[in-house]
Each structure stands twice: as structure tokens, then as C-alpha cells.
């Protein structure tokens, strides 16, 4: 069995496109990925679609006008981990020999949802009592700041860094550069998180990948997948440490074991910075630094472009936005472009190994319902 | 299929005030809050009072834009459980991590009777 490789990538612009649909955005990403891979649509044997908010049969809706031949379409909803989970399942099918060429895509169109925090299940115990995702992370932030003596300015600096990165990313259409003062002065969403510390609530986008076990003939060198992990949250009703991103730490350990490497071997990371505090907690969960040391790591410049381990060179969710079905695939697109040395002005010098991390939550009793981590290399 | 709806409520009003009711598995002694909605295959659970007071582990105030702000918190009880709920702080008083809180009646947005947490004033009988 040949190794499954990423042969081509495609991504739409990420921005506010109320006159477009998620299907149109996905088609753009899919056509780009096929062209990049040098693969014809008729050679794709199955399609894996990550989508969280689009309703029934999203994959078929996106594909029907492209002229596909009735191949299997798998629709995967794992909240914000939908796209990464779709990628994971596609790899499984290739590894099992079920297919030799498949296409993974993720998409969501938030312009049609009216803005604000991502909609959650209204029957959920916590959500009935006012929980929204910014509030959950605000509570984590409040506790983290309390335990480690972290100032609000540290949180703001994550937003400043990622939006600075995003300004170098041509698809991040909604991004603008901000100062620490602007971040802190923006409207309070959930204390201590201000508006500019949250990923923008209304951004549309799609991303796509072509995977194959066949010899590749793409535009760029194919990318290897050293680790692919999906984990689910534990049922926790006791007094656990909310500043420990347990599921991310667990998934990272599994991924590092699969890949046979550790955090020190990584050249870049794309992680789930839906809120500024998330990035700090994930520095620690991914092993970039010890508990309580994330502020120092950020301040050192290590996670900025040009630093030792750039985090979110794409701008992350804070700069690009977060159409949840697309996010996991978009992270992998960014890693591929970086590892293929074609990331333009945001290129991480000599990048050879990258990690993506995405979570998915919104239900009570579970510290993130889902987490997916991938490690890629060339 | 053997599914039974758990018959107990998740709070009780007593002379001394409201108390939350956890559910205990009589076989394992394990506690949980909120109680299970359903019991499977003969599973048993019994209500256990959570105790009068808890301590605020963390909190936030949500500012929904045009709607009024509201506060949320995670409260730790002596039985080892952590409970999420609304916070009702009066006037200009602000919550702080570690505050002692008690359970008080509160109505959900749809009018359903529920609970919230309010601070126990320093010097008040605990």
C-alpha cells in the first residue's frame, strides 16, 4: 500500500460574502485543489465534506453542479472539528485501500446566520442558562489570569500578533491590523474578552484537499501526514482545572507518538485561536512551554513569524475568521503551503514539519467535545 | 428497551432557602449534577442535597450588545461537584474568584423555575 499524500490544496477567500453561498465557496476551493493536484474530478473516488451549520446534505449540495459521477459523499459534522475529522476519515479509507484518490473539503457560510456567537443547541443544560462560547473561554481566561497573574494586555497581544500575520495572508479579507490599545478598548463581549479578542463572528469560507496513494503530478511537492488524531472530550462534572486544555494535551501526546517526534521538532503550528486565551492555553497543552509560561513564550517573540516556532502564521481564526466546517481543512491548507515554501510574505523559513490543532465544543459536561491534531511534513 | 425518566427535580426549596439536589448512584456512591434526565436498564439514582454554600471557581459577565448584561459562574461545592449557573450580584458589587455563594431561586428565559447563585455577605450567617 502506497502512503497517502496531500497532492493539492485549494482555499476560497475568507470574508463576508452575503451574496455567495457555501456551495459556491466550496466549489471554488475544490476546483483550485484539483488543479493544484493535477487530478481530474472524474478521478476522485469519494468526497468528504466537513460542515457544521449548513443543514442536510452539504457535500452533495456543493458537488452536484460540478458534474461528479455519483461517487460516495460523506458528510461530517463534528462542530469546529468537522473539516479535520473529514480529513482523518479520508486518510483511514486510503490507508485501508478502499480508495486511491479522494477529496476533502470544509465549508460554512455564517453571513446567513445573523451574526453574534456561534449558535449552540438550545436544549443543552448550560446553554439554556446563558452559556455561549465566548463566555466559556472568558471563564477560562479569568481563572488563568487569577492563577498566573496574567494581565489583560497579554491576551490582547495574541490578537495583535495574529492579525499582523493575517495582514500577510491574501485570503484573510476581513482582517485589519490592530494595536494592543484598540484590542483592549473594543466592546466587551464576555469579561475579560473584548470583541477584538474573539474570532470574527460572521466570516464565510471553504477549503479543499486532494489526497491520493497514486503517484502525484501536482504543482507542488506532495505533503506527508505523519500523524492524524481525533479525540473526544471526557464527561467531567467534578472540579477539574479549566485552565488545562485536557483534550488537546491528550490528542497531542497521541499525535507526537504517532509521528515519532515532539514539540521541539515542529517548525510551525496552526491552532484553534477562537479566542485570545485559547492560544495561550494551547501553547501549554501542545508542550511548547510549561504550565503558566505561555505569556513569557508569547512575549519572547518565539510564536511570531521569524520566531522559533511561529503559531498561526495564516493569522489563525482571529484574523481569518472561523467558518467552523472549513477551519480544520484551512489549517491543513496553510501547513501545506508553508511546507511547500509557497506561503508568500508569511513564509516560515525552512519549514519542514507543521502541526494543526482544532477543537469543537458547545455541550455541557465535556471540556471540548472534539479535538483533532495533524502533523504534516515534506 | 428500558428507559425511565428520573423523577426528581434538581433543586428543593427549604425553610432555610433553596438547595440544589445532586443525584447519587446507590451502587457506586458517585454523585452528579445536573441529575440524569433518564435512567437506563434499571439504573438507580437518588437525590442528595448539595449543601448550602459553594465557592466561585470562575465567572464572567456577558455583554450581548443591545440586551442587558448577565453574569455566569462555575461554583465548587464541598461534595466535589462543580455547578454552572447564573450569578445575581446586586448593585455595583462585582463577583470575585473564591467568593462564597448560596443558591437562590431564578427563572429561565422561558419562565421555568430554576436556580442562580448570589454572594453570601461577609458577616452574614453561613
Interface residues (C-beta under 8 A of the other chain):
Chain A: X116 X125 X126 X128 X129 X130 X131 X132 X134 X135 X138 X139 X140 X142 X143 X146 X187 X188 X189 X190 X191 X192 X193 X237 X238 X239 X240 X242 X364
Chain B: X32 X33 X34 X57 X58 X59 X60 X61 X62 X63 X64 X65 X70 X72 X73 X74 X76 X80 X81 X82 X84 X85 X86 X97 X108 X109 X114
